[in-house]
């Protein structure tokens, strides 16, 4: 058990739909337990600059359906320095904050891990990133919404691609991971996919393309993860065009479109469960752990493991995506 009295919550790194639902759950659960809650605005930058405000239950009303993060977010370079972290600690001390819930990805956990080793601040994390690349949880907050958005975009591209018999390379986000690309490809019924976790050669792809056109498959949708080793959609399209100039080839980069928008029901429920769980974890005395949900149960992973271990896409799903695309 822990006797914490004042908890702060912040979002850090790339925003993700559902972060607001997590903030709401943290504030309301903490208030239920008579803890004082503070919002740190702008992630670690806000902690360093003292941009910290008291949050009451009512301050998080009417936000569960909103994308982005009401607490704002940033990727802070200053927090990488000891001076920056010392200033951040002074600001927390001034307000007698004894625990924090951080919402973000690997970079956020890395900062939280170092900071709570240096200072007596209890820290737990919630996985908030569209990339789904966090070890210790089946899904991260924002992933489901982002895949839904990408699929909706691909459905629209399908209409025009099939009307013109064009070959489309469609790039989705995910940084170094292929989770968004894999689920987008399966959910949109794409013809093929390029993931960072696989090495598909251009030669094999061109052979496949020629075969599929012989089967009178006249248009094709190819999903490309931005972190793909052969390059993103633009680079791939250029390479392929050189080999098969007869194809009418187009490129769409979905980009930040897939990071905004109202969170899906899955993300709202996931975020609510994790926000609620995070406050309970602090009250149970847990420290330097990231929460997740595995097989529908709340799980706890040390920051150390969450940062150093990697999660990889399910190989069977990759195989399935290719079989179903035939
Ligand atoms: O981590 C989330 C993410 O959207 C990645 O998919 C992408 O590579 C990156 O952030 C983009 O970051 P920024 O918005 O800072 O350009």
py3Dmol code that shows the C-alpha trace and the ligand (Angstrom):
import py3Dmol

protein = """\
ATOM      1  CA  UNK A   1       0.000   0.000   0.000  1.00  0.00           C
ATOM      2  CA  UNK A   2       1.045   3.557  -0.570  1.00  0.00           C
ATOM      3  CA  UNK A   3       0.131   6.764   1.237  1.00  0.00           C
ATOM      4  CA  UNK A   4       0.343   9.091  -1.734  1.00  0.00           C
ATOM      5  CA  UNK A   5      -1.761  12.240  -1.579  1.00  0.00           C
ATOM      6  CA  UNK A   6      -1.043  14.142  -4.776  1.00  0.00           C
ATOM      7  CA  UNK A   7      -0.879  12.612  -8.225  1.00  0.00           C
ATOM      8  CA  UNK A   8       0.070  14.250 -11.514  1.00  0.00           C
ATOM      9  CA  UNK A   9      -0.827  13.002 -14.969  1.00  0.00           C
ATOM     10  CA  UNK A  10       0.762  13.920 -18.289  1.00  0.00           C
ATOM     11  CA  UNK A  11       0.891  12.854 -21.921  1.00  0.00           C
ATOM     12  CA  UNK A  12       4.166  12.701 -23.793  1.00  0.00           C
ATOM     13  CA  UNK A  13       5.512  11.800 -27.254  1.00  0.00           C
ATOM     14  CA  UNK A  14       3.099  11.562 -30.196  1.00  0.00           C
ATOM     15  CA  UNK A  15      -0.546  12.140 -29.291  1.00  0.00           C
ATOM     16  CA  UNK A  16      -2.957   9.241 -29.767  1.00  0.00           C
ATOM     17  CA  UNK A  17      -6.770   9.062 -29.880  1.00  0.00           C
ATOM     18  CA  UNK A  18      -7.952   7.858 -26.487  1.00  0.00           C
ATOM     19  CA  UNK A  19      -5.375   9.756 -24.437  1.00  0.00           C
ATOM     20  CA  UNK A  20      -8.152  12.055 -23.205  1.00  0.00           C
ATOM     21  CA  UNK A  21     -10.205   9.087 -22.061  1.00  0.00           C
ATOM     22  CA  UNK A  22      -7.169   7.911 -20.078  1.00  0.00           C
ATOM     23  CA  UNK A  23      -6.658  11.342 -18.492  1.00  0.00           C
ATOM     24  CA  UNK A  24     -10.335  11.426 -17.553  1.00  0.00           C
ATOM     25  CA  UNK A  25     -10.115   7.993 -15.946  1.00  0.00           C
ATOM     26  CA  UNK A  26      -6.997   8.942 -13.958  1.00  0.00           C
ATOM     27  CA  UNK A  27      -8.547  12.177 -12.675  1.00  0.00           C
ATOM     28  CA  UNK A  28     -11.872  10.609 -11.731  1.00  0.00           C
ATOM     29  CA  UNK A  29     -10.381   7.505 -10.094  1.00  0.00           C
ATOM     30  CA  UNK A  30      -7.915   9.608  -8.112  1.00  0.00           C
ATOM     31  CA  UNK A  31     -10.696  11.986  -7.038  1.00  0.00           C
ATOM     32  CA  UNK A  32     -12.778   9.010  -5.954  1.00  0.00           C
ATOM     33  CA  UNK A  33      -9.901   8.052  -3.636  1.00  0.00           C
ATOM     34  CA  UNK A  34      -9.659  11.647  -2.329  1.00  0.00           C
ATOM     35  CA  UNK A  35      -6.306  12.258  -3.965  1.00  0.00           C
ATOM     36  CA  UNK A  36      -5.476  15.695  -5.357  1.00  0.00           C
ATOM     37  CA  UNK A  37      -4.790  15.523  -9.076  1.00  0.00           C
ATOM     38  CA  UNK A  38      -2.619  17.774 -11.221  1.00  0.00           C
ATOM     39  CA  UNK A  39      -2.302  17.943 -14.986  1.00  0.00           C
ATOM     40  CA  UNK A  40       1.161  18.603 -16.380  1.00  0.00           C
ATOM     41  CA  UNK A  41       0.769  20.460 -19.688  1.00  0.00           C
ATOM     42  CA  UNK A  42       3.145  19.667 -22.561  1.00  0.00           C
ATOM     43  CA  UNK A  43       4.705  16.462 -21.216  1.00  0.00           C
ATOM     44  CA  UNK A  44       8.214  16.662 -19.755  1.00  0.00           C
ATOM     45  CA  UNK A  45       8.595  20.230 -21.112  1.00  0.00           C
ATOM     46  CA  UNK A  46       5.680  21.262 -18.922  1.00  0.00           C
ATOM     47  CA  UNK A  47       7.210  19.499 -15.925  1.00  0.00           C
ATOM     48  CA  UNK A  48      10.446  21.440 -16.443  1.00  0.00           C
ATOM     49  CA  UNK A  49       8.664  24.775 -16.971  1.00  0.00           C
ATOM     50  CA  UNK A  50       6.197  24.307 -14.133  1.00  0.00           C
ATOM     51  CA  UNK A  51       3.178  24.251 -16.414  1.00  0.00           C
ATOM     52  CA  UNK A  52       1.133  22.278 -13.904  1.00  0.00           C
ATOM     53  CA  UNK A  53      -2.495  22.877 -12.895  1.00  0.00           C
ATOM     54  CA  UNK A  54      -4.917  21.315 -10.478  1.00  0.00           C
ATOM     55  CA  UNK A  55      -7.547  19.153 -12.207  1.00  0.00           C
ATOM     56  CA  UNK A  56     -10.955  18.558 -10.668  1.00  0.00           C
ATOM     57  CA  UNK A  57     -13.470  15.926 -11.726  1.00  0.00           C
ATOM     58  CA  UNK A  58     -15.385  18.472 -13.799  1.00  0.00           C
ATOM     59  CA  UNK A  59     -12.283  19.548 -15.746  1.00  0.00           C
ATOM     60  CA  UNK A  60     -12.263  16.253 -17.595  1.00  0.00           C
ATOM     61  CA  UNK A  61     -15.941  16.303 -18.574  1.00  0.00           C
ATOM     62  CA  UNK A  62     -16.786  16.324 -22.271  1.00  0.00           C
ATOM     63  CA  UNK A  63     -13.387  15.036 -23.422  1.00  0.00           C
ATOM     64  CA  UNK A  64     -13.833  11.255 -23.734  1.00  0.00           C
ATOM     65  CA  UNK A  65     -14.785  11.550 -27.407  1.00  0.00           C
ATOM     66  CA  UNK A  66     -12.018  13.953 -28.400  1.00  0.00           C
ATOM     67  CA  UNK A  67      -8.839  13.014 -30.248  1.00  0.00           C
ATOM     68  CA  UNK A  68      -5.446  14.523 -29.407  1.00  0.00           C
ATOM     69  CA  UNK A  69      -4.681  15.358 -25.797  1.00  0.00           C
ATOM     70  CA  UNK A  70      -6.125  18.207 -23.731  1.00  0.00           C
ATOM     71  CA  UNK A  71      -2.872  18.127 -21.734  1.00  0.00           C
ATOM     72  CA  UNK A  72      -0.842  18.806 -24.914  1.00  0.00           C
ATOM     73  CA  UNK A  73       2.293  16.833 -25.593  1.00  0.00           C
ATOM     74  CA  UNK A  74       5.903  17.263 -26.650  1.00  0.00           C
ATOM     75  CA  UNK A  75       9.142  15.408 -27.218  1.00  0.00           C
ATOM     76  CA  UNK A  76      11.481  17.100 -24.714  1.00  0.00           C
ATOM     77  CA  UNK A  77      15.230  17.294 -25.336  1.00  0.00           C
ATOM     78  CA  UNK A  78      15.851  19.116 -22.052  1.00  0.00           C
ATOM     79  CA  UNK A  79      14.521  16.215 -20.011  1.00  0.00           C
ATOM     80  CA  UNK A  80      17.450  14.178 -21.365  1.00  0.00           C
ATOM     81  CA  UNK A  81      19.708  16.362 -19.199  1.00  0.00           C
ATOM     82  CA  UNK A  82      20.122  16.032 -15.423  1.00  0.00           C
ATOM     83  CA  UNK A  83      19.633  19.816 -15.058  1.00  0.00           C
ATOM     84  CA  UNK A  84      16.280  19.588 -16.833  1.00  0.00           C
ATOM     85  CA  UNK A  85      15.129  16.684 -14.680  1.00  0.00           C
ATOM     86  CA  UNK A  86      16.254  18.470 -11.489  1.00  0.00           C
ATOM     87  CA  UNK A  87      14.166  21.508 -12.431  1.00  0.00           C
ATOM     88  CA  UNK A  88      11.227  19.222 -13.123  1.00  0.00           C
ATOM     89  CA  UNK A  89      11.598  17.611  -9.698  1.00  0.00           C
ATOM     90  CA  UNK A  90      11.695  21.004  -7.969  1.00  0.00           C
ATOM     91  CA  UNK A  91       8.391  21.899  -9.615  1.00  0.00           C
ATOM     92  CA  UNK A  92       6.785  18.661  -8.435  1.00  0.00           C
ATOM     93  CA  UNK A  93       8.196  19.180  -4.952  1.00  0.00           C
ATOM     94  CA  UNK A  94       6.763  22.722  -4.793  1.00  0.00           C
ATOM     95  CA  UNK A  95       3.305  21.225  -5.263  1.00  0.00           C
ATOM     96  CA  UNK A  96       4.042  18.230  -3.005  1.00  0.00           C
ATOM     97  CA  UNK A  97       3.290  15.825  -5.831  1.00  0.00           C
ATOM     98  CA  UNK A  98       4.370  12.332  -4.804  1.00  0.00           C
ATOM     99  CA  UNK A  99       3.281  10.203  -7.767  1.00  0.00           C
ATOM    100  CA  UNK A 100       2.798  10.461 -11.530  1.00  0.00           C
ATOM    101  CA  UNK A 101       0.947   8.648 -14.271  1.00  0.00           C
ATOM    102  CA  UNK A 102       2.672   9.074 -17.624  1.00  0.00           C
ATOM    103  CA  UNK A 103       0.843   8.304 -20.852  1.00  0.00           C
ATOM    104  CA  UNK A 104       2.992   7.674 -23.902  1.00  0.00           C
ATOM    105  CA  UNK A 105       5.376   5.321 -25.629  1.00  0.00           C
ATOM    106  CA  UNK A 106       8.889   4.019 -25.142  1.00  0.00           C
ATOM    107  CA  UNK A 107      10.518   7.450 -24.956  1.00  0.00           C
ATOM    108  CA  UNK A 108       8.040   8.469 -22.265  1.00  0.00           C
ATOM    109  CA  UNK A 109       8.768   5.340 -20.216  1.00  0.00           C
ATOM    110  CA  UNK A 110      12.522   5.845 -20.580  1.00  0.00           C
ATOM    111  CA  UNK A 111      12.240   9.358 -19.141  1.00  0.00           C
ATOM    112  CA  UNK A 112       9.941   8.184 -16.339  1.00  0.00           C
ATOM    113  CA  UNK A 113      12.276   5.332 -15.427  1.00  0.00           C
ATOM    114  CA  UNK A 114      15.339   7.562 -15.105  1.00  0.00           C
ATOM    115  CA  UNK A 115      13.425  10.305 -13.318  1.00  0.00           C
ATOM    116  CA  UNK A 116      11.906   8.038 -10.684  1.00  0.00           C
ATOM    117  CA  UNK A 117      15.268   6.396 -10.000  1.00  0.00           C
ATOM    118  CA  UNK A 118      16.751   9.835  -9.357  1.00  0.00           C
ATOM    119  CA  UNK A 119      13.857  11.200  -7.315  1.00  0.00           C
ATOM    120  CA  UNK A 120      11.358   9.883  -4.769  1.00  0.00           C
ATOM    121  CA  UNK A 121       8.399  10.093  -7.147  1.00  0.00           C
ATOM    122  CA  UNK A 122       6.292   6.983  -7.669  1.00  0.00           C
ATOM    123  CA  UNK A 123       5.719   6.460 -11.400  1.00  0.00           C
ATOM    124  CA  UNK A 124       3.459   4.239 -13.460  1.00  0.00           C
ATOM    125  CA  UNK A 125       2.919   4.310 -17.211  1.00  0.00           C
ATOM    126  CA  UNK A 126       0.065   3.794 -19.634  1.00  0.00           C
ATOM    127  CA  UNK A 127       0.824   2.816 -23.251  1.00  0.00           C
ATOM    128  CA  UNK A 128      -0.428   5.616 -25.494  1.00  0.00           C
ATOM    129  CA  UNK A 129       0.785   5.495 -29.089  1.00  0.00           C
ATOM    130  CA  UNK A 130      -0.828   4.661 -32.397  1.00  0.00           C
ATOM    131  CA  UNK A 131       2.166   2.456 -33.260  1.00  0.00           C
ATOM    132  CA  UNK A 132       1.239  -0.446 -30.921  1.00  0.00           C
ATOM    133  CA  UNK A 133       4.935  -1.176 -30.509  1.00  0.00           C
ATOM    134  CA  UNK A 134       4.982  -1.461 -26.707  1.00  0.00           C
ATOM    135  CA  UNK A 135       5.949  -4.659 -24.968  1.00  0.00           C
ATOM    136  CA  UNK A 136       3.600  -5.782 -22.197  1.00  0.00           C
ATOM    137  CA  UNK A 137       0.200  -5.031 -23.698  1.00  0.00           C
ATOM    138  CA  UNK A 138      -1.897  -6.527 -26.472  1.00  0.00           C
ATOM    139  CA  UNK A 139      -2.836  -3.071 -27.726  1.00  0.00           C
ATOM    140  CA  UNK A 140      -1.800   0.503 -27.102  1.00  0.00           C
ATOM    141  CA  UNK A 141      -4.222   3.420 -26.815  1.00  0.00           C
ATOM    142  CA  UNK A 142      -4.812   4.918 -30.258  1.00  0.00           C
ATOM    143  CA  UNK A 143      -3.864   1.896 -32.339  1.00  0.00           C
ATOM    144  CA  UNK A 144      -7.409   0.743 -33.052  1.00  0.00           C
ATOM    145  CA  UNK A 145      -8.630   4.220 -34.035  1.00  0.00           C
ATOM    146  CA  UNK A 146      -5.636   4.796 -36.233  1.00  0.00           C
ATOM    147  CA  UNK A 147      -6.141   1.500 -38.075  1.00  0.00           C
ATOM    148  CA  UNK A 148      -9.846   2.307 -38.553  1.00  0.00           C
ATOM    149  CA  UNK A 149      -8.916   5.690 -40.024  1.00  0.00           C
ATOM    150  CA  UNK A 150      -6.330   4.146 -42.337  1.00  0.00           C
ATOM    151  CA  UNK A 151      -8.799   1.494 -43.513  1.00  0.00           C
ATOM    152  CA  UNK A 152     -11.403   4.133 -44.262  1.00  0.00           C
ATOM    153  CA  UNK A 153      -8.827   5.991 -46.352  1.00  0.00           C
ATOM    154  CA  UNK A 154      -7.844   2.808 -48.217  1.00  0.00           C
ATOM    155  CA  UNK A 155     -11.518   2.044 -48.942  1.00  0.00           C
ATOM    156  CA  UNK A 156     -11.774   5.423 -50.643  1.00  0.00           C
ATOM    157  CA  UNK A 157      -8.575   4.883 -52.588  1.00  0.00           C
ATOM    158  CA  UNK A 158      -9.930   1.489 -53.680  1.00  0.00           C
ATOM    159  CA  UNK A 159     -12.844   3.210 -55.459  1.00  0.00           C
ATOM    160  CA  UNK A 160     -10.617   5.378 -57.579  1.00  0.00           C
ATOM    161  CA  UNK A 161      -7.873   2.741 -58.012  1.00  0.00           C
ATOM    162  CA  UNK A 162     -10.328   0.187 -59.372  1.00  0.00           C
ATOM    163  CA  UNK A 163     -12.012   2.734 -61.639  1.00  0.00           C
ATOM    164  CA  UNK A 164      -8.684   3.620 -63.279  1.00  0.00           C
ATOM    165  CA  UNK A 165      -6.961   0.236 -62.981  1.00  0.00           C
ATOM    166  CA  UNK A 166      -4.103   1.750 -61.056  1.00  0.00           C
ATOM    167  CA  UNK A 167      -1.437   0.392 -58.771  1.00  0.00           C
ATOM    168  CA  UNK A 168      -1.411   2.311 -55.464  1.00  0.00           C
ATOM    169  CA  UNK A 169       1.321   2.323 -52.844  1.00  0.00           C
ATOM    170  CA  UNK A 170      -0.260   3.572 -49.617  1.00  0.00           C
ATOM    171  CA  UNK A 171       2.016   4.494 -46.746  1.00  0.00           C
ATOM    172  CA  UNK A 172       0.884   4.282 -43.144  1.00  0.00           C
ATOM    173  CA  UNK A 173       2.666   5.338 -39.949  1.00  0.00           C
ATOM    174  CA  UNK A 174       4.157   3.077 -37.294  1.00  0.00           C
ATOM    175  CA  UNK A 175       7.715   4.381 -36.998  1.00  0.00           C
ATOM    176  CA  UNK A 176       9.877   1.210 -36.904  1.00  0.00           C
ATOM    177  CA  UNK A 177       6.963  -1.186 -36.458  1.00  0.00           C
ATOM    178  CA  UNK A 178       4.511  -2.766 -38.891  1.00  0.00           C
ATOM    179  CA  UNK A 179       1.431  -3.249 -36.684  1.00  0.00           C
ATOM    180  CA  UNK A 180      -0.599  -0.459 -38.302  1.00  0.00           C
ATOM    181  CA  UNK A 181       0.383  -1.639 -41.784  1.00  0.00           C
ATOM    182  CA  UNK A 182      -0.463  -5.273 -41.052  1.00  0.00           C
ATOM    183  CA  UNK A 183      -3.917  -4.587 -39.612  1.00  0.00           C
ATOM    184  CA  UNK A 184      -4.672  -1.998 -42.281  1.00  0.00           C
ATOM    185  CA  UNK A 185      -3.733  -4.491 -44.993  1.00  0.00           C
ATOM    186  CA  UNK A 186      -5.915  -7.228 -43.496  1.00  0.00           C
ATOM    187  CA  UNK A 187      -8.855  -4.930 -42.779  1.00  0.00           C
ATOM    188  CA  UNK A 188      -8.833  -3.244 -46.175  1.00  0.00           C
ATOM    189  CA  UNK A 189      -8.238  -6.425 -48.163  1.00  0.00           C
ATOM    190  CA  UNK A 190      -5.085  -4.970 -49.700  1.00  0.00           C
ATOM    191  CA  UNK A 191      -3.242  -6.925 -52.383  1.00  0.00           C
ATOM    192  CA  UNK A 192       0.135  -6.876 -50.689  1.00  0.00           C
ATOM    193  CA  UNK A 193       2.095  -5.284 -47.856  1.00  0.00           C
ATOM    194  CA  UNK A 194       5.600  -4.191 -46.907  1.00  0.00           C
ATOM    195  CA  UNK A 195       6.576  -4.397 -43.237  1.00  0.00           C
ATOM    196  CA  UNK A 196       9.815  -3.488 -41.439  1.00  0.00           C
ATOM    197  CA  UNK A 197       9.727  -6.917 -39.778  1.00  0.00           C
ATOM    198  CA  UNK A 198      10.062  -8.728 -43.128  1.00  0.00           C
ATOM    199  CA  UNK A 199      12.477  -8.505 -46.030  1.00  0.00           C
ATOM    200  CA  UNK A 200      10.417  -8.678 -49.170  1.00  0.00           C
ATOM    201  CA  UNK A 201      12.658  -8.008 -52.165  1.00  0.00           C
ATOM    202  CA  UNK A 202      11.588  -5.742 -55.011  1.00  0.00           C
ATOM    203  CA  UNK A 203      12.331  -8.623 -57.433  1.00  0.00           C
ATOM    204  CA  UNK A 204       9.892 -10.966 -55.675  1.00  0.00           C
ATOM    205  CA  UNK A 205       7.306  -8.219 -55.503  1.00  0.00           C
ATOM    206  CA  UNK A 206       7.619  -7.459 -59.224  1.00  0.00           C
ATOM    207  CA  UNK A 207       7.239 -11.164 -60.047  1.00  0.00           C
ATOM    208  CA  UNK A 208       4.113 -11.303 -57.885  1.00  0.00           C
ATOM    209  CA  UNK A 209       2.761  -8.162 -59.565  1.00  0.00           C
ATOM    210  CA  UNK A 210       3.283  -9.576 -63.062  1.00  0.00           C
ATOM    211  CA  UNK A 211       1.606 -12.832 -62.049  1.00  0.00           C
ATOM    212  CA  UNK A 212      -1.394 -11.037 -60.595  1.00  0.00           C
ATOM    213  CA  UNK A 213      -1.813  -8.911 -63.711  1.00  0.00           C
ATOM    214  CA  UNK A 214      -1.738 -12.096 -65.830  1.00  0.00           C
ATOM    215  CA  UNK A 215      -4.668 -13.243 -63.700  1.00  0.00           C
ATOM    216  CA  UNK A 216      -6.389 -10.062 -64.926  1.00  0.00           C
ATOM    217  CA  UNK A 217      -6.076  -8.384 -61.534  1.00  0.00           C
ATOM    218  CA  UNK A 218      -6.015  -4.940 -63.041  1.00  0.00           C
ATOM    219  CA  UNK A 219      -5.666  -2.732 -59.969  1.00  0.00           C
ATOM    220  CA  UNK A 220      -3.758  -3.225 -56.774  1.00  0.00           C
ATOM    221  CA  UNK A 221      -3.514  -1.683 -53.330  1.00  0.00           C
ATOM    222  CA  UNK A 222      -0.183  -2.123 -51.562  1.00  0.00           C
ATOM    223  CA  UNK A 223       0.161  -1.076 -47.909  1.00  0.00           C
ATOM    224  CA  UNK A 224       3.613   0.129 -46.945  1.00  0.00           C
ATOM    225  CA  UNK A 225       4.778   0.706 -43.360  1.00  0.00           C
ATOM    226  CA  UNK A 226       6.755   3.948 -43.140  1.00  0.00           C
ATOM    227  CA  UNK A 227       9.621   2.074 -41.460  1.00  0.00           C
ATOM    228  CA  UNK A 228       9.897  -0.522 -44.219  1.00  0.00           C
ATOM    229  CA  UNK A 229      13.552  -1.385 -44.931  1.00  0.00           C
ATOM    230  CA  UNK A 230      13.310  -0.927 -48.741  1.00  0.00           C
ATOM    231  CA  UNK A 231      11.972   2.592 -48.160  1.00  0.00           C
ATOM    232  CA  UNK A 232       8.553   4.199 -47.790  1.00  0.00           C
ATOM    233  CA  UNK A 233       5.804   4.205 -50.412  1.00  0.00           C
ATOM    234  CA  UNK A 234       7.425   6.876 -52.600  1.00  0.00           C
ATOM    235  CA  UNK A 235      10.803   5.124 -52.747  1.00  0.00           C
ATOM    236  CA  UNK A 236       9.179   1.733 -53.375  1.00  0.00           C
ATOM    237  CA  UNK A 237       6.940   3.077 -56.115  1.00  0.00           C
ATOM    238  CA  UNK A 238       9.970   4.584 -57.866  1.00  0.00           C
ATOM    239  CA  UNK A 239      11.865   1.284 -57.749  1.00  0.00           C
ATOM    240  CA  UNK A 240       8.868  -0.704 -58.969  1.00  0.00           C
ATOM    241  CA  UNK A 241       8.054   1.774 -61.750  1.00  0.00           C
ATOM    242  CA  UNK A 242      11.514   1.205 -63.200  1.00  0.00           C
ATOM    243  CA  UNK A 243      10.797  -2.522 -63.431  1.00  0.00           C
ATOM    244  CA  UNK A 244       7.206  -2.324 -64.668  1.00  0.00           C
ATOM    245  CA  UNK A 245       6.665   1.047 -66.381  1.00  0.00           C
ATOM    246  CA  UNK A 246       3.438  -0.269 -67.958  1.00  0.00           C
ATOM    247  CA  UNK A 247       1.628   0.021 -64.579  1.00  0.00           C
ATOM    248  CA  UNK A 248      -0.124   3.295 -63.825  1.00  0.00           C
ATOM    249  CA  UNK A 249       1.400   3.804 -60.390  1.00  0.00           C
ATOM    250  CA  UNK A 250       0.302   6.262 -57.702  1.00  0.00           C
ATOM    251  CA  UNK A 251       1.390   6.993 -54.125  1.00  0.00           C
ATOM    252  CA  UNK A 252      -0.647   8.133 -51.111  1.00  0.00           C
ATOM    253  CA  UNK A 253       0.953   8.901 -47.761  1.00  0.00           C
ATOM    254  CA  UNK A 254      -1.795   8.908 -45.142  1.00  0.00           C
ATOM    255  CA  UNK A 255       0.475  10.623 -42.612  1.00  0.00           C
ATOM    256  CA  UNK A 256      -0.877  12.481 -39.590  1.00  0.00           C
ATOM    257  CA  UNK A 257      -4.482  12.027 -40.730  1.00  0.00           C
ATOM    258  CA  UNK A 258      -4.351   8.658 -38.981  1.00  0.00           C
ATOM    259  CA  UNK A 259      -3.298  10.194 -35.669  1.00  0.00           C
ATOM    260  CA  UNK A 260      -6.307  12.475 -35.234  1.00  0.00           C
ATOM    261  CA  UNK A 261     -10.009  11.941 -34.824  1.00  0.00           C
ATOM    262  CA  UNK A 262     -12.450  10.713 -32.257  1.00  0.00           C
ATOM    263  CA  UNK A 263     -11.287   7.518 -30.518  1.00  0.00           C
ATOM    264  CA  UNK A 264     -12.996   4.222 -31.341  1.00  0.00           C
ATOM    265  CA  UNK A 265     -15.013   2.396 -28.678  1.00  0.00           C
ATOM    266  CA  UNK A 266     -12.097  -0.040 -28.256  1.00  0.00           C
ATOM    267  CA  UNK A 267      -9.694   2.800 -27.500  1.00  0.00           C
ATOM    268  CA  UNK A 268     -12.097   4.548 -25.127  1.00  0.00           C
ATOM    269  CA  UNK A 269     -12.644   1.388 -23.107  1.00  0.00           C
ATOM    270  CA  UNK A 270      -8.956   0.430 -23.159  1.00  0.00           C
ATOM    271  CA  UNK A 271      -7.927   3.929 -22.046  1.00  0.00           C
ATOM    272  CA  UNK A 272     -10.557   4.013 -19.296  1.00  0.00           C
ATOM    273  CA  UNK A 273      -9.447   0.637 -17.941  1.00  0.00           C
ATOM    274  CA  UNK A 274      -5.786   1.630 -18.006  1.00  0.00           C
ATOM    275  CA  UNK A 275      -6.369   5.039 -16.393  1.00  0.00           C
ATOM    276  CA  UNK A 276      -8.433   3.460 -13.633  1.00  0.00           C
ATOM    277  CA  UNK A 277      -5.854   0.685 -13.252  1.00  0.00           C
ATOM    278  CA  UNK A 278      -2.961   3.151 -13.079  1.00  0.00           C
ATOM    279  CA  UNK A 279      -4.337   4.964 -10.027  1.00  0.00           C
ATOM    280  CA  UNK A 280      -5.116   1.663  -8.319  1.00  0.00           C
ATOM    281  CA  UNK A 281      -1.577   0.488  -9.101  1.00  0.00           C
ATOM    282  CA  UNK A 282      -0.144   3.609  -7.434  1.00  0.00           C
ATOM    283  CA  UNK A 283      -2.347   3.071  -4.391  1.00  0.00           C
ATOM    284  CA  UNK A 284      -1.132  -0.551  -4.242  1.00  0.00           C
ATOM    285  CA  UNK A 285       2.403   0.800  -4.040  1.00  0.00           C
ATOM    286  CA  UNK A 286       3.524  -0.220  -7.518  1.00  0.00           C
ATOM    287  CA  UNK A 287       6.395   1.805  -8.904  1.00  0.00           C
ATOM    288  CA  UNK A 288       8.222   2.035 -12.251  1.00  0.00           C
ATOM    289  CA  UNK A 289       5.772  -0.242 -14.008  1.00  0.00           C
ATOM    290  CA  UNK A 290       3.835   0.088 -17.229  1.00  0.00           C
ATOM    291  CA  UNK A 291       0.275  -1.124 -17.346  1.00  0.00           C
ATOM    292  CA  UNK A 292      -1.174  -3.091 -20.201  1.00  0.00           C
ATOM    293  CA  UNK A 293      -4.000  -5.449 -20.985  1.00  0.00           C
ATOM    294  CA  UNK A 294      -3.107  -9.006 -21.961  1.00  0.00           C
ATOM    295  CA  UNK A 295      -5.882 -11.508 -22.660  1.00  0.00           C
ATOM    296  CA  UNK A 296      -8.395  -9.083 -21.171  1.00  0.00           C
ATOM    297  CA  UNK A 297      -6.551  -8.828 -17.822  1.00  0.00           C
ATOM    298  CA  UNK A 298      -4.586  -5.843 -16.521  1.00  0.00           C
ATOM    299  CA  UNK A 299      -0.865  -6.640 -16.587  1.00  0.00           C
ATOM    300  CA  UNK A 300       2.192  -4.923 -15.126  1.00  0.00           C
ATOM    301  CA  UNK A 301       5.575  -4.792 -16.812  1.00  0.00           C
ATOM    302  CA  UNK A 302       8.627  -3.134 -15.309  1.00  0.00           C
ATOM    303  CA  UNK A 303       9.671  -0.006 -17.216  1.00  0.00           C
ATOM    304  CA  UNK A 304      12.987  -1.762 -17.782  1.00  0.00           C
ATOM    305  CA  UNK A 305      11.304  -4.644 -19.633  1.00  0.00           C
ATOM    306  CA  UNK A 306       8.815  -2.437 -21.444  1.00  0.00           C
ATOM    307  CA  UNK A 307      11.682  -0.332 -22.802  1.00  0.00           C
ATOM    308  CA  UNK A 308      14.149  -3.081 -23.681  1.00  0.00           C
ATOM    309  CA  UNK A 309      11.949  -5.923 -24.884  1.00  0.00           C
ATOM    310  CA  UNK A 310      10.250  -5.679 -28.221  1.00  0.00           C
ATOM    311  CA  UNK A 311       6.881  -6.750 -29.448  1.00  0.00           C
ATOM    312  CA  UNK A 312       6.674  -8.169 -32.959  1.00  0.00           C
ATOM    313  CA  UNK A 313       3.678  -8.701 -35.220  1.00  0.00           C
ATOM    314  CA  UNK A 314       2.144 -12.168 -35.173  1.00  0.00           C
ATOM    315  CA  UNK A 315       3.743 -14.220 -37.985  1.00  0.00           C
ATOM    316  CA  UNK A 316       0.552 -16.173 -38.566  1.00  0.00           C
ATOM    317  CA  UNK A 317      -1.313 -12.919 -39.214  1.00  0.00           C
ATOM    318  CA  UNK A 318       1.276 -11.877 -41.786  1.00  0.00           C
ATOM    319  CA  UNK A 319       0.914 -15.248 -43.514  1.00  0.00           C
ATOM    320  CA  UNK A 320      -2.864 -14.920 -43.367  1.00  0.00           C
ATOM    321  CA  UNK A 321      -2.778 -11.390 -44.852  1.00  0.00           C
ATOM    322  CA  UNK A 322      -0.907 -12.766 -47.875  1.00  0.00           C
ATOM    323  CA  UNK A 323      -3.112 -15.847 -48.290  1.00  0.00           C
ATOM    324  CA  UNK A 324      -6.330 -13.838 -48.093  1.00  0.00           C
ATOM    325  CA  UNK A 325      -5.000 -11.300 -50.599  1.00  0.00           C
ATOM    326  CA  UNK A 326      -4.492 -13.891 -53.341  1.00  0.00           C
TER     327      UNK A 326
END
"""
ligand_1 = """\
16
LIG
O 4.832 7.440 -32.645
C 3.700 7.902 -33.298
C 4.079 8.466 -34.656
O 2.901 8.953 -35.264
C 4.798 7.506 -35.581
O 3.950 6.597 -36.218
C 5.471 8.466 -36.527
O 6.622 7.896 -37.102
C 5.840 9.611 -35.621
O 4.970 9.545 -34.506
C 5.718 10.967 -36.249
O 6.142 11.905 -35.323
P 5.919 13.469 -35.475
O 4.457 13.741 -35.345
O 6.707 14.059 -34.375
O 6.397 13.806 -36.845
"""
view = py3Dmol.view(width=600, height=400)
view.addModel(protein, "pdb")
view.setStyle({"model": 0}, {"cartoon": {"style": "trace"}})
view.addModel(ligand_1, "xyz")
view.setStyle({"model": 1}, {"stick": {}})
view.zoomTo()
view.show()
